[in-house]
Amino acid sequence: MSIVSMLNAIPIPVLVVLCLTLGLAPFFPEPHLWEKLRMLFNGTLTKPLDIFDLGLHALPFVLLAVRLVAAFWKTTS
C-alpha cells in the first residue's frame, strides 16, 4: 500500500476536524501553531521541543493540503 493510497483513505472531513482540533489547540490565549509560526519567522524557534511542536500542529494542515491537491489533480487529469 503506497503513501498516496493511505492518504486517499482518510476522508477530507476527518482531516478538517483534525485541523480544527489538533492543528489549532490550545485555542486560548492564541493557537499554538500561530505562536510557533511567529517564532519561526522571528528566528526564535530554536528548541527541539518547539520544532517538534510546530511539526505536530502543522501536520494536519499539510495532510489536508496534500489530500486536496491530489483530489484536484485527479479530477483535472
PyMOL Python script that loads the backbone (N, CA, C, O; Angstrom):
from pymol import cmd

cmd.read_pdbstr("""\
ATOM      1  N   MET A   1       0.851  -1.177   0.000  1.00  0.00           N
ATOM      2  CA  MET A   1       0.000   0.000   0.000  1.00  0.00           C
ATOM      3  C   MET A   1       0.897   1.241   0.000  1.00  0.00           C
ATOM      4  O   MET A   1       1.774   1.381   0.852  1.00  0.00           O
ATOM      5  N   SER A   2       0.671   2.128  -0.952  1.00  0.00           N
ATOM      6  CA  SER A   2       1.509   3.316  -1.060  1.00  0.00           C
ATOM      7  C   SER A   2       1.013   4.421  -0.126  1.00  0.00           C
ATOM      8  O   SER A   2      -0.099   4.361   0.398  1.00  0.00           O
ATOM      9  N   ILE A   3       1.850   5.410   0.064  1.00  0.00           N
ATOM     10  CA  ILE A   3       1.512   6.530   0.933  1.00  0.00           C
ATOM     11  C   ILE A   3       0.329   7.300   0.367  1.00  0.00           C
ATOM     12  O   ILE A   3      -0.538   7.751   1.115  1.00  0.00           O
ATOM     13  N   VAL A   4       0.290   7.451  -0.952  1.00  0.00           N
ATOM     14  CA  VAL A   4      -0.807   8.184  -1.587  1.00  0.00           C
ATOM     15  C   VAL A   4      -2.131   7.462  -1.360  1.00  0.00           C
ATOM     16  O   VAL A   4      -3.139   8.103  -1.060  1.00  0.00           O
ATOM     17  N   SER A   5      -2.143   6.146  -1.497  1.00  0.00           N
ATOM     18  CA  SER A   5      -3.388   5.411  -1.282  1.00  0.00           C
ATOM     19  C   SER A   5      -3.806   5.449   0.188  1.00  0.00           C
ATOM     20  O   SER A   5      -4.999   5.469   0.489  1.00  0.00           O
ATOM     21  N   MET A   6      -2.841   5.458   1.099  1.00  0.00           N
ATOM     22  CA  MET A   6      -3.181   5.581   2.513  1.00  0.00           C
ATOM     23  C   MET A   6      -3.759   6.963   2.803  1.00  0.00           C
ATOM     24  O   MET A   6      -4.720   7.086   3.562  1.00  0.00           O
ATOM     25  N   LEU A   7      -3.183   7.994   2.209  1.00  0.00           N
ATOM     26  CA  LEU A   7      -3.691   9.342   2.406  1.00  0.00           C
ATOM     27  C   LEU A   7      -5.081   9.487   1.786  1.00  0.00           C
ATOM     28  O   LEU A   7      -5.941  10.156   2.359  1.00  0.00           O
ATOM     29  N   ASN A   8      -5.310   8.877   0.633  1.00  0.00           N
ATOM     30  CA  ASN A   8      -6.623   8.933  -0.001  1.00  0.00           C
ATOM     31  C   ASN A   8      -7.685   8.188   0.799  1.00  0.00           C
ATOM     32  O   ASN A   8      -8.879   8.431   0.621  1.00  0.00           O
ATOM     33  N   ALA A   9      -7.267   7.291   1.671  1.00  0.00           N
ATOM     34  CA  ALA A   9      -8.215   6.550   2.500  1.00  0.00           C
ATOM     35  C   ALA A   9      -8.749   7.403   3.649  1.00  0.00           C
ATOM     36  O   ALA A   9      -9.764   7.056   4.254  1.00  0.00           O
ATOM     37  N   ILE A  10      -8.083   8.504   3.955  1.00  0.00           N
ATOM     38  CA  ILE A  10      -8.535   9.386   5.030  1.00  0.00           C
ATOM     39  C   ILE A  10      -9.554  10.360   4.444  1.00  0.00           C
ATOM     40  O   ILE A  10      -9.223  11.119   3.534  1.00  0.00           O
ATOM     41  N   PRO A  11     -10.786  10.351   4.951  1.00  0.00           N
ATOM     42  CA  PRO A  11     -11.789  11.276   4.421  1.00  0.00           C
ATOM     43  C   PRO A  11     -11.414  12.733   4.700  1.00  0.00           C
ATOM     44  O   PRO A  11     -10.835  13.045   5.741  1.00  0.00           O
ATOM     45  N   ILE A  12     -11.744  13.607   3.773  1.00  0.00           N
ATOM     46  CA  ILE A  12     -11.425  15.027   3.924  1.00  0.00           C
ATOM     47  C   ILE A  12     -12.079  15.629   5.174  1.00  0.00           C
ATOM     48  O   ILE A  12     -11.430  16.420   5.858  1.00  0.00           O
ATOM     49  N   PRO A  13     -13.337  15.291   5.505  1.00  0.00           N
ATOM     50  CA  PRO A  13     -13.906  15.862   6.747  1.00  0.00           C
ATOM     51  C   PRO A  13     -13.118  15.497   8.010  1.00  0.00           C
ATOM     52  O   PRO A  13     -13.045  16.288   8.950  1.00  0.00           O
ATOM     53  N   VAL A  14     -12.538  14.313   8.025  1.00  0.00           N
ATOM     54  CA  VAL A  14     -11.712  13.917   9.179  1.00  0.00           C
ATOM     55  C   VAL A  14     -10.477  14.811   9.259  1.00  0.00           C
ATOM     56  O   VAL A  14     -10.088  15.231  10.349  1.00  0.00           O
ATOM     57  N   LEU A  15      -9.865  15.102   8.128  1.00  0.00           N
ATOM     58  CA  LEU A  15      -8.701  15.986   8.124  1.00  0.00           C
ATOM     59  C   LEU A  15      -9.080  17.401   8.548  1.00  0.00           C
ATOM     60  O   LEU A  15      -8.302  18.073   9.226  1.00  0.00           O
ATOM     61  N   VAL A  16     -10.261  17.857   8.156  1.00  0.00           N
ATOM     62  CA  VAL A  16     -10.723  19.186   8.575  1.00  0.00           C
ATOM     63  C   VAL A  16     -10.908  19.226  10.089  1.00  0.00           C
ATOM     64  O   VAL A  16     -10.522  20.199  10.737  1.00  0.00           O
ATOM     65  N   VAL A  17     -11.492  18.185  10.649  1.00  0.00           N
ATOM     66  CA  VAL A  17     -11.666  18.119  12.111  1.00  0.00           C
ATOM     67  C   VAL A  17     -10.309  18.091  12.809  1.00  0.00           C
ATOM     68  O   VAL A  17     -10.136  18.736  13.844  1.00  0.00           O
ATOM     69  N   LEU A  18      -9.355  17.360  12.265  1.00  0.00           N
ATOM     70  CA  LEU A  18      -8.009  17.335  12.842  1.00  0.00           C
ATOM     71  C   LEU A  18      -7.370  18.724  12.796  1.00  0.00           C
ATOM     72  O   LEU A  18      -6.704  19.133  13.748  1.00  0.00           O
ATOM     73  N   CYS A  19      -7.569  19.444  11.699  1.00  0.00           N
ATOM     74  CA  CYS A  19      -7.025  20.799  11.592  1.00  0.00           C
ATOM     75  C   CYS A  19      -7.632  21.719  12.644  1.00  0.00           C
ATOM     76  O   CYS A  19      -6.930  22.522  13.259  1.00  0.00           O
ATOM     77  N   LEU A  20      -8.943  21.597  12.847  1.00  0.00           N
ATOM     78  CA  LEU A  20      -9.619  22.480  13.788  1.00  0.00           C
ATOM     79  C   LEU A  20      -9.339  22.121  15.244  1.00  0.00           C
ATOM     80  O   LEU A  20      -9.450  22.979  16.120  1.00  0.00           O
ATOM     81  N   THR A  21      -8.981  20.879  15.515  1.00  0.00           N
ATOM     82  CA  THR A  21      -8.718  20.479  16.901  1.00  0.00           C
ATOM     83  C   THR A  21      -7.219  20.458  17.189  1.00  0.00           C
ATOM     84  O   THR A  21      -6.717  21.330  17.898  1.00  0.00           O
ATOM     85  N   LEU A  22      -6.506  19.486  16.656  1.00  0.00           N
ATOM     86  CA  LEU A  22      -5.075  19.360  16.926  1.00  0.00           C
ATOM     87  C   LEU A  22      -4.291  20.516  16.319  1.00  0.00           C
ATOM     88  O   LEU A  22      -3.342  21.014  16.926  1.00  0.00           O
ATOM     89  N   GLY A  23      -4.680  20.936  15.144  1.00  0.00           N
ATOM     90  CA  GLY A  23      -3.941  21.997  14.468  1.00  0.00           C
ATOM     91  C   GLY A  23      -4.008  23.332  15.168  1.00  0.00           C
ATOM     92  O   GLY A  23      -3.039  24.091  15.139  1.00  0.00           O
ATOM     93  N   LEU A  24      -5.133  23.642  15.801  1.00  0.00           N
ATOM     94  CA  LEU A  24      -5.294  24.950  16.429  1.00  0.00           C
ATOM     95  C   LEU A  24      -5.250  24.912  17.951  1.00  0.00           C
ATOM     96  O   LEU A  24      -5.249  25.969  18.582  1.00  0.00           O
ATOM     97  N   ALA A  25      -5.214  23.743  18.556  1.00  0.00           N
ATOM     98  CA  ALA A  25      -5.216  23.643  20.015  1.00  0.00           C
ATOM     99  C   ALA A  25      -3.896  24.114  20.583  1.00  0.00           C
ATOM    100  O   ALA A  25      -2.883  23.961  19.901  1.00  0.00           O
ATOM    101  N   PRO A  26      -3.827  24.660  21.749  1.00  0.00           N
ATOM    102  CA  PRO A  26      -4.929  25.217  22.530  1.00  0.00           C
ATOM    103  C   PRO A  26      -5.406  26.531  21.911  1.00  0.00           C
ATOM    104  O   PRO A  26      -4.628  27.249  21.283  1.00  0.00           O
ATOM    105  N   PHE A  27      -6.654  26.828  22.089  1.00  0.00           N
ATOM    106  CA  PHE A  27      -7.245  27.981  21.427  1.00  0.00           C
ATOM    107  C   PHE A  27      -6.937  29.300  22.130  1.00  0.00           C
ATOM    108  O   PHE A  27      -6.862  30.345  21.484  1.00  0.00           O
ATOM    109  N   PHE A  28      -6.761  29.256  23.449  1.00  0.00           N
ATOM    110  CA  PHE A  28      -6.521  30.486  24.212  1.00  0.00           C
ATOM    111  C   PHE A  28      -5.190  30.396  24.926  1.00  0.00           C
ATOM    112  O   PHE A  28      -4.911  29.322  25.459  1.00  0.00           O
ATOM    113  N   PRO A  29      -4.375  31.362  24.992  1.00  0.00           N
ATOM    114  CA  PRO A  29      -4.592  32.743  24.542  1.00  0.00           C
ATOM    115  C   PRO A  29      -4.431  32.906  23.038  1.00  0.00           C
ATOM    116  O   PRO A  29      -4.974  33.856  22.475  1.00  0.00           O
ATOM    117  N   GLU A  30      -3.706  32.017  22.365  1.00  0.00           N
ATOM    118  CA  GLU A  30      -3.622  32.023  20.909  1.00  0.00           C
ATOM    119  C   GLU A  30      -3.319  30.608  20.447  1.00  0.00           C
ATOM    120  O   GLU A  30      -2.743  29.822  21.199  1.00  0.00           O
ATOM    121  N   PRO A  31      -3.703  30.272  19.209  1.00  0.00           N
ATOM    122  CA  PRO A  31      -3.405  28.917  18.718  1.00  0.00           C
ATOM    123  C   PRO A  31      -1.901  28.634  18.723  1.00  0.00           C
ATOM    124  O   PRO A  31      -1.088  29.491  18.376  1.00  0.00           O
ATOM    125  N   HIS A  32      -1.559  27.427  19.121  1.00  0.00           N
ATOM    126  CA  HIS A  32      -0.160  27.023  19.243  1.00  0.00           C
ATOM    127  C   HIS A  32       0.574  27.130  17.908  1.00  0.00           C
ATOM    128  O   HIS A  32       1.730  27.549  17.852  1.00  0.00           O
ATOM    129  N   LEU A  33      -0.115  26.746  16.844  1.00  0.00           N
ATOM    130  CA  LEU A  33       0.505  26.796  15.522  1.00  0.00           C
ATOM    131  C   LEU A  33       0.872  28.233  15.164  1.00  0.00           C
ATOM    132  O   LEU A  33       1.950  28.484  14.625  1.00  0.00           O
ATOM    133  N   TRP A  34      -0.009  29.164  15.458  1.00  0.00           N
ATOM    134  CA  TRP A  34       0.265  30.572  15.175  1.00  0.00           C
ATOM    135  C   TRP A  34       1.492  31.048  15.967  1.00  0.00           C
ATOM    136  O   TRP A  34       2.350  31.752  15.434  1.00  0.00           O
ATOM    137  N   GLU A  35       1.561  30.656  17.237  1.00  0.00           N
ATOM    138  CA  GLU A  35       2.702  31.035  18.084  1.00  0.00           C
ATOM    139  C   GLU A  35       4.010  30.473  17.524  1.00  0.00           C
ATOM    140  O   GLU A  35       5.018  31.177  17.466  1.00  0.00           O
ATOM    141  N   LYS A  36       3.990  29.208  17.114  1.00  0.00           N
ATOM    142  CA  LYS A  36       5.211  28.581  16.601  1.00  0.00           C
ATOM    143  C   LYS A  36       5.623  29.166  15.250  1.00  0.00           C
ATOM    144  O   LYS A  36       6.815  29.317  14.982  1.00  0.00           O
ATOM    145  N   LEU A  37       4.651  29.496  14.400  1.00  0.00           N
ATOM    146  CA  LEU A  37       4.980  30.133  13.126  1.00  0.00           C
ATOM    147  C   LEU A  37       5.577  31.522  13.348  1.00  0.00           C
ATOM    148  O   LEU A  37       6.503  31.924  12.642  1.00  0.00           O
ATOM    149  N   ARG A  38       5.048  32.249  14.324  1.00  0.00           N
ATOM    150  CA  ARG A  38       5.604  33.564  14.655  1.00  0.00           C
ATOM    151  C   ARG A  38       7.034  33.422  15.163  1.00  0.00           C
ATOM    152  O   ARG A  38       7.904  34.219  14.812  1.00  0.00           O
ATOM    153  N   MET A  39       7.276  32.403  15.992  1.00  0.00           N
ATOM    154  CA  MET A  39       8.633  32.143  16.479  1.00  0.00           C
ATOM    155  C   MET A  39       9.564  31.795  15.316  1.00  0.00           C
ATOM    156  O   MET A  39      10.717  32.227  15.290  1.00  0.00           O
ATOM    157  N   LEU A  40       9.063  31.015  14.356  1.00  0.00           N
ATOM    158  CA  LEU A  40       9.864  30.626  13.200  1.00  0.00           C
ATOM    159  C   LEU A  40      10.272  31.854  12.388  1.00  0.00           C
ATOM    160  O   LEU A  40      11.437  31.990  12.013  1.00  0.00           O
ATOM    161  N   PHE A  41       9.327  32.741  12.118  1.00  0.00           N
ATOM    162  CA  PHE A  41       9.634  33.923  11.319  1.00  0.00           C
ATOM    163  C   PHE A  41      10.466  34.954  12.073  1.00  0.00           C
ATOM    164  O   PHE A  41      11.168  35.754  11.454  1.00  0.00           O
ATOM    165  N   ASN A  42      10.395  34.942  13.415  1.00  0.00           N
ATOM    166  CA  ASN A  42      11.221  35.841  14.225  1.00  0.00           C
ATOM    167  C   ASN A  42      12.617  35.284  14.477  1.00  0.00           C
ATOM    168  O   ASN A  42      13.495  35.998  14.961  1.00  0.00           O
ATOM    169  N   GLY A  43      12.823  34.006  14.149  1.00  0.00           N
ATOM    170  CA  GLY A  43      14.126  33.385  14.357  1.00  0.00           C
ATOM    171  C   GLY A  43      14.342  32.887  15.767  1.00  0.00           C
ATOM    172  O   GLY A  43      15.480  32.628  16.158  1.00  0.00           O
ATOM    173  N   THR A  44      13.270  32.745  16.549  1.00  0.00           N
ATOM    174  CA  THR A  44      13.406  32.286  17.933  1.00  0.00           C
ATOM    175  C   THR A  44      12.979  30.824  18.114  1.00  0.00           C
ATOM    176  O   THR A  44      12.916  30.335  19.242  1.00  0.00           O
ATOM    177  N   LEU A  45      12.695  30.143  17.039  1.00  0.00           N
ATOM    178  CA  LEU A  45      12.307  28.728  17.112  1.00  0.00           C
ATOM    179  C   LEU A  45      13.578  27.891  17.103  1.00  0.00           C
ATOM    180  O   LEU A  45      14.011  27.432  16.046  1.00  0.00           O
ATOM    181  N   THR A  46      14.175  27.690  18.267  1.00  0.00           N
ATOM    182  CA  THR A  46      15.465  27.021  18.349  1.00  0.00           C
ATOM    183  C   THR A  46      15.439  25.741  19.178  1.00  0.00           C
ATOM    184  O   THR A  46      16.267  24.856  18.962  1.00  0.00           O
ATOM    185  N   LYS A  47      14.517  25.625  20.111  1.00  0.00           N
ATOM    186  CA  LYS A  47      14.470  24.443  20.959  1.00  0.00           C
ATOM    187  C   LYS A  47      13.892  23.257  20.188  1.00  0.00           C
ATOM    188  O   LYS A  47      12.927  23.418  19.440  1.00  0.00           O
ATOM    189  N   PRO A  48      14.471  22.073  20.363  1.00  0.00           N
ATOM    190  CA  PRO A  48      13.952  20.893  19.669  1.00  0.00           C
ATOM    191  C   PRO A  48      12.476  20.618  19.977  1.00  0.00           C
ATOM    192  O   PRO A  48      11.734  20.177  19.100  1.00  0.00           O
ATOM    193  N   LEU A  49      12.052  20.874  21.206  1.00  0.00           N
ATOM    194  CA  LEU A  49      10.657  20.645  21.567  1.00  0.00           C
ATOM    195  C   LEU A  49       9.732  21.588  20.802  1.00  0.00           C
ATOM    196  O   LEU A  49       8.645  21.188  20.385  1.00  0.00           O
ATOM    197  N   ASP A  50      10.153  22.826  20.617  1.00  0.00           N
ATOM    198  CA  ASP A  50       9.347  23.781  19.858  1.00  0.00           C
ATOM    199  C   ASP A  50       9.262  23.389  18.382  1.00  0.00           C
ATOM    200  O   ASP A  50       8.215  23.547  17.754  1.00  0.00           O
ATOM    201  N   ILE A  51      10.363  22.878  17.831  1.00  0.00           N
ATOM    202  CA  ILE A  51      10.369  22.442  16.431  1.00  0.00           C
ATOM    203  C   ILE A  51       9.443  21.235  16.263  1.00  0.00           C
ATOM    204  O   ILE A  51       8.683  21.166  15.298  1.00  0.00           O
ATOM    205  N   PHE A  52       9.506  20.292  17.193  1.00  0.00           N
ATOM    206  CA  PHE A  52       8.598  19.137  17.176  1.00  0.00           C
ATOM    207  C   PHE A  52       7.154  19.594  17.290  1.00  0.00           C
ATOM    208  O   PHE A  52       6.277  19.084  16.592  1.00  0.00           O
ATOM    209  N   ASP A  53       6.906  20.558  18.174  1.00  0.00           N
ATOM    210  CA  ASP A  53       5.570  21.095  18.392  1.00  0.00           C
ATOM    211  C   ASP A  53       5.026  21.738  17.114  1.00  0.00           C
ATOM    212  O   ASP A  53       3.853  21.560  16.784  1.00  0.00           O
ATOM    213  N   LEU A  54       5.858  22.474  16.403  1.00  0.00           N
ATOM    214  CA  LEU A  54       5.450  23.071  15.138  1.00  0.00           C
ATOM    215  C   LEU A  54       5.063  21.986  14.144  1.00  0.00           C
ATOM    216  O   LEU A  54       4.033  22.091  13.478  1.00  0.00           O
ATOM    217  N   GLY A  55       5.878  20.950  14.043  1.00  0.00           N
ATOM    218  CA  GLY A  55       5.564  19.856  13.131  1.00  0.00           C
ATOM    219  C   GLY A  55       4.281  19.138  13.506  1.00  0.00           C
ATOM    220  O   GLY A  55       3.486  18.788  12.633  1.00  0.00           O
ATOM    221  N   LEU A  56       4.073  18.915  14.791  1.00  0.00           N
ATOM    222  CA  LEU A  56       2.880  18.219  15.256  1.00  0.00           C
ATOM    223  C   LEU A  56       1.620  19.015  14.942  1.00  0.00           C
ATOM    224  O   LEU A  56       0.635  18.453  14.462  1.00  0.00           O
ATOM    225  N   HIS A  57       1.642  20.306  15.206  1.00  0.00           N
ATOM    226  CA  HIS A  57       0.453  21.121  14.990  1.00  0.00           C
ATOM    227  C   HIS A  57       0.247  21.473  13.517  1.00  0.00           C
ATOM    228  O   HIS A  57      -0.874  21.790  13.118  1.00  0.00           O
ATOM    229  N   ALA A  58       1.295  21.424  12.706  1.00  0.00           N
ATOM    230  CA  ALA A  58       1.169  21.730  11.277  1.00  0.00           C
ATOM    231  C   ALA A  58       0.807  20.496  10.451  1.00  0.00           C
ATOM    232  O   ALA A  58       0.302  20.632   9.337  1.00  0.00           O
ATOM    233  N   LEU A  59       1.053  19.312  10.972  1.00  0.00           N
ATOM    234  CA  LEU A  59       0.824  18.083  10.210  1.00  0.00           C
ATOM    235  C   LEU A  59      -0.597  17.955   9.664  1.00  0.00           C
ATOM    236  O   LEU A  59      -0.745  17.609   8.492  1.00  0.00           O
ATOM    237  N   PRO A  60      -1.651  18.212  10.441  1.00  0.00           N
ATOM    238  CA  PRO A  60      -2.996  18.090   9.854  1.00  0.00           C
ATOM    239  C   PRO A  60      -3.224  19.031   8.668  1.00  0.00           C
ATOM    240  O   PRO A  60      -3.896  18.656   7.707  1.00  0.00           O
ATOM    241  N   PHE A  61      -2.676  20.241   8.722  1.00  0.00           N
ATOM    242  CA  PHE A  61      -2.828  21.184   7.618  1.00  0.00           C
ATOM    243  C   PHE A  61      -2.055  20.714   6.384  1.00  0.00           C
ATOM    244  O   PHE A  61      -2.526  20.867   5.257  1.00  0.00           O
ATOM    245  N   VAL A  62      -0.885  20.150   6.598  1.00  0.00           N
ATOM    246  CA  VAL A  62      -0.091  19.636   5.486  1.00  0.00           C
ATOM    247  C   VAL A  62      -0.811  18.452   4.838  1.00  0.00           C
ATOM    248  O   VAL A  62      -0.891  18.366   3.613  1.00  0.00           O
ATOM    249  N   LEU A  63      -1.329  17.548   5.656  1.00  0.00           N
ATOM    250  CA  LEU A  63      -2.053  16.388   5.119  1.00  0.00           C
ATOM    251  C   LEU A  63      -3.297  16.831   4.357  1.00  0.00           C
ATOM    252  O   LEU A  63      -3.594  16.287   3.294  1.00  0.00           O
ATOM    253  N   LEU A  64      -4.021  17.803   4.880  1.00  0.00           N
ATOM    254  CA  LEU A  64      -5.216  18.302   4.198  1.00  0.00           C
ATOM    255  C   LEU A  64      -4.846  18.949   2.868  1.00  0.00           C
ATOM    256  O   LEU A  64      -5.519  18.727   1.861  1.00  0.00           O
ATOM    257  N   ALA A  65      -3.795  19.734   2.857  1.00  0.00           N
ATOM    258  CA  ALA A  65      -3.368  20.386   1.619  1.00  0.00           C
ATOM    259  C   ALA A  65      -2.963  19.356   0.565  1.00  0.00           C
ATOM    260  O   ALA A  65      -3.342  19.478  -0.599  1.00  0.00           O
ATOM    261  N   VAL A  66      -2.202  18.352   0.964  1.00  0.00           N
ATOM    262  CA  VAL A  66      -1.781  17.309   0.022  1.00  0.00           C
ATOM    263  C   VAL A  66      -2.991  16.530  -0.483  1.00  0.00           C
ATOM    264  O   VAL A  66      -3.083  16.206  -1.667  1.00  0.00           O
ATOM    265  N   ARG A  67      -3.905  16.238   0.416  1.00  0.00           N
ATOM    266  CA  ARG A  67      -5.127  15.494   0.045  1.00  0.00           C
ATOM    267  C   ARG A  67      -5.969  16.289  -0.945  1.00  0.00           C
ATOM    268  O   ARG A  67      -6.478  15.723  -1.913  1.00  0.00           O
ATOM    269  N   LEU A  68      -6.127  17.599  -0.719  1.00  0.00           N
ATOM    270  CA  LEU A  68      -6.918  18.435  -1.618  1.00  0.00           C
ATOM    271  C   LEU A  68      -6.237  18.593  -2.976  1.00  0.00           C
ATOM    272  O   LEU A  68      -6.902  18.562  -4.012  1.00  0.00           O
ATOM    273  N   VAL A  69      -4.919  18.763  -2.976  1.00  0.00           N
ATOM    274  CA  VAL A  69      -4.191  18.872  -4.244  1.00  0.00           C
ATOM    275  C   VAL A  69      -4.300  17.567  -5.023  1.00  0.00           C
ATOM    276  O   VAL A  69      -4.498  17.586  -6.237  1.00  0.00           O
ATOM    277  N   ALA A  70      -4.172  16.442  -4.341  1.00  0.00           N
ATOM    278  CA  ALA A  70      -4.282  15.140  -5.010  1.00  0.00           C
ATOM    279  C   ALA A  70      -5.687  14.938  -5.568  1.00  0.00           C
ATOM    280  O   ALA A  70      -5.845  14.406  -6.667  1.00  0.00           O
ATOM    281  N   ALA A  71      -6.711  15.358  -4.819  1.00  0.00           N
ATOM    282  CA  ALA A  71      -8.085  15.214  -5.299  1.00  0.00           C
ATOM    283  C   ALA A  71      -8.328  16.118  -6.503  1.00  0.00           C
ATOM    284  O   ALA A  71      -8.989  15.718  -7.462  1.00  0.00           O
ATOM    285  N   PHE A  72      -7.791  17.342  -6.454  1.00  0.00           N
ATOM    286  CA  PHE A  72      -7.952  18.271  -7.568  1.00  0.00           C
ATOM    287  C   PHE A  72      -7.209  17.775  -8.796  1.00  0.00           C
ATOM    288  O   PHE A  72      -7.715  17.852  -9.915  1.00  0.00           O
ATOM    289  N   TRP A  73      -6.004  17.267  -8.576  1.00  0.00           N
ATOM    290  CA  TRP A  73      -5.185  16.759  -9.667  1.00  0.00           C
ATOM    291  C   TRP A  73      -5.865  15.560 -10.348  1.00  0.00           C
ATOM    292  O   TRP A  73      -5.826  15.412 -11.569  1.00  0.00           O
ATOM    293  N   LYS A  74      -6.485  14.718  -9.525  1.00  0.00           N
ATOM    294  CA  LYS A  74      -7.148  13.526 -10.058  1.00  0.00           C
ATOM    295  C   LYS A  74      -8.340  13.932 -10.923  1.00  0.00           C
ATOM    296  O   LYS A  74      -8.607  13.284 -11.935  1.00  0.00           O
ATOM    297  N   THR A  75      -9.061  14.985 -10.549  1.00  0.00           N
ATOM    298  CA  THR A  75     -10.249  15.380 -11.308  1.00  0.00           C
ATOM    299  C   THR A  75      -9.891  16.116 -12.590  1.00  0.00           C
ATOM    300  O   THR A  75     -10.665  16.100 -13.547  1.00  0.00           O
ATOM    301  N   THR A  76      -8.724  16.764 -12.625  1.00  0.00           N
ATOM    302  CA  THR A  76      -8.344  17.526 -13.824  1.00  0.00           C
ATOM    303  C   THR A  76      -7.617  16.682 -14.861  1.00  0.00           C
ATOM    304  O   THR A  76      -7.534  17.078 -16.023  1.00  0.00           O
ATOM    305  N   SER A  77      -7.099  15.544 -14.472  1.00  0.00           N
ATOM    306  CA  SER A  77      -6.350  14.751 -15.457  1.00  0.00           C
ATOM    307  C   SER A  77      -7.151  13.583 -15.979  1.00  0.00           C
ATOM    308  O   SER A  77      -6.661  12.822 -16.812  1.00  0.00           O
TER     309      SER A  77
END
""", "prot")
cmd.dss("prot")
cmd.show_as("cartoon", "prot")
cmd.util.cbc("prot")
cmd.orient("prot")
